Amino acid sequence: MIDLRSDTLTRPTDAMREAMARAEVGDDVYGEDPTVAALEERVAGMFGHEAALFTPTGSMANVLAVASVVSPGEEVLCDSSAHIARAELGAHGAISGITMRTWTGERGQLDLAAIEAMYAPDMGPFFVRTAAVSVENTHNFAGGAVLPIEDLRALRSWAEANETKVHLDGARLWNAHVATGTPLADYGRVTDVLAVCLSKGLGAPIGSLMVGSADAIAEARVRRKRMGGGMRQVGVLAAAGAYALDHHVERLADDHANARLLGEALGLDPEDIDTNIVVVERPDAASFVERAAADGVRIAAVGPRTVRLVTHLDVSRPDAERAAAVLSRLAGR
Ligand SMILES: *Cc1c(COP(=O)(O)O)cnc(C)c1O
């Protein structure tokens, strides 16, 4: 089976497992796990921020990150198909007491005019105050779309002029970085707080980080424990993440090339595939997925008429070529 359902399906490589086995560990709630501390410092430095916090999931990193810039009873603005709006099961409302309003961007893109129109300053006892804008790069449900750094810079200037913070859901920011060559520090400069995942295309079995100011991270460390996310000798997990950062970032370019091959097989313009996700409209999504599985290719129906394919560390070039042949035949091409 060639599994293209998600880039979360990767298994740690033998070399990664060796790095995990060798990791020095301690109780991280006591601040005594050197491998976790080193990973946090390294990732904060990559983005030019003061500090970072290791979390079990990207969802937890997002919940902590958004809560660091939006207080209960305030709102965050985001795209209508943002992961924080659709796929975190209401955590920002249920846990943090935060409300959201959304814009609908073409392919998950920023719409600064819509943001300006929605923005609500503090007006006392009348309207919910807009405390932050959240952006997602790359954009998952928009098919791995990249948000251009120029647009993020424009958002940043607007936000600074309007006392609004910027949160970046960077679960796949590594893919955007490799696809565009934009330095990670440039993304750090346009955001107050961000979240990144090690458990997607980078191939770690678990692990994400919230990145921000030292104060925000100190506060998030308390909130993480309150949520049951205080972890102990997790240097073994941080070591997998550090290994992934050393060995699995540049190779994301291979995933992007494989995704273009698959997109082309399905009749899409390869130019429209920014990174490692291919989203294609199929009137017969469920049966298309079933027929592909019967031919050894697992893909996902993410809507009644929408199919999604994701390339990753465990999909080689020959795998991608075989999957492309199967899919183009099923698509009648
Ligand atoms: C996967 C993902 C997350 C985090 O998901 P977890 O499963 O909680 O690690 C956050 N944002 C986006 C855009 C994602 O794709």
The ligand as an SDF file (V2000), in Angstrom:
LIG
                    3D

 15 15  0  0  0  0  0  0  0  0999 V2000
   -1.8500   18.9490   11.6300 C   0  0  0  0  0  0  0  0  0  0  0  0
   -2.1140   20.3790   11.8080 C   0  0  0  0  0  0  0  0  0  0  0  0
   -2.1100   20.9690   13.0800 C   0  0  0  0  0  0  0  0  0  0  0  0
   -1.8840   20.1940   14.3690 C   0  0  0  0  0  0  0  0  0  0  0  0
   -2.4600   18.9810   14.4220 O   0  0  0  0  0  0  0  0  0  0  0  0
   -2.2120   17.9140   15.5840 P   0  0  0  0  0  0  0  0  0  0  0  0
   -2.8140   16.7030   15.0000 O   0  0  0  0  0  0  0  0  0  0  0  0
   -2.9040   18.4260   16.7810 O   0  0  0  0  0  0  0  0  0  0  0  0
   -0.7310   17.8050   15.8020 O   0  0  0  0  0  0  0  0  0  0  0  0
   -2.3060   22.3230   13.1600 C   0  0  0  0  0  0  0  0  0  0  0  0
   -2.4940   23.0660   12.0530 N   0  0  0  0  0  0  0  0  0  0  0  0
   -2.4980   22.5440   10.8250 C   0  0  0  0  0  0  0  0  0  0  0  0
   -2.6720   23.4420    9.6580 C   0  0  0  0  0  0  0  0  0  0  0  0
   -2.3160   21.1780   10.6590 C   0  0  0  0  0  0  0  0  0  0  0  0
   -2.3310   20.6610    9.4250 O   0  0  0  0  0  0  0  0  0  0  0  0
  1  2  1  0
  2  3  1  0
  2 14  2  0
  3  4  1  0
  3 10  2  0
  4  5  1  0
  5  6  1  0
  6  7  2  0
  6  8  1  0
  6  9  1  0
 10 11  1  0
 11 12  2  0
 12 13  1  0
 12 14  1  0
 14 15  1  0
M  END
$$$$
